[in-house]
């Protein structure tokens, strides 16, 4: 009887130790996933800042170009329409960074904006006075700098998302991730070849 009580006590202690170890591993996995999720959300915030800066530059660009290219109204309106769509997509993505649908819409909207800016810059080559305009030159430099910052911020975001998704998929974190609804985060991919290059802003 005493032997059975001793065995039961040992099994009870082993069971308690196993439960404690499982709880510790689970808490560590949860905390790690939560930290990584915050990291990619913060990385997206850096993209958001640069996209908003890009979007804020575009109305000034259109106003500067408008005086020289009055008869190119369709192109100017296309730029503004694409800019507004990109602003909307940016706001939606900012509310839920990593969401697959939001990231896809953002990538498409930014690709469309880059395409319309490319057409605007191509048309502006035919206007020597515009090319010589100092404010246009300054806007181009700011836009070029912002495009570079967006590319770096996108890379940092995608790196953070990759680390998070990897952690979410490996054992034992995958058990915690599925239990606590840690969703797969979406990379911010370039939707078309147009967005892979900075718009041609050489004047």
Secondary structure by P-SEA (a helix, b strand, c coil): caaaaaaaaaaaaaaaaaaaaaaaaaaaaaaaaaaaaaaaaaaaaaaaaaaaaaaaaaaaaaaaaccccccaaaaaaaaaaaaaaaaaaaaaaaaccccaaaaaaaaaaaaaaaaaaaaaaaaacccccccccaaaaaaaaaaaaaaaaaaaaaaaaaaaaaaaaaaaacaaaaaaaaaaccccccccccccccccccccccc
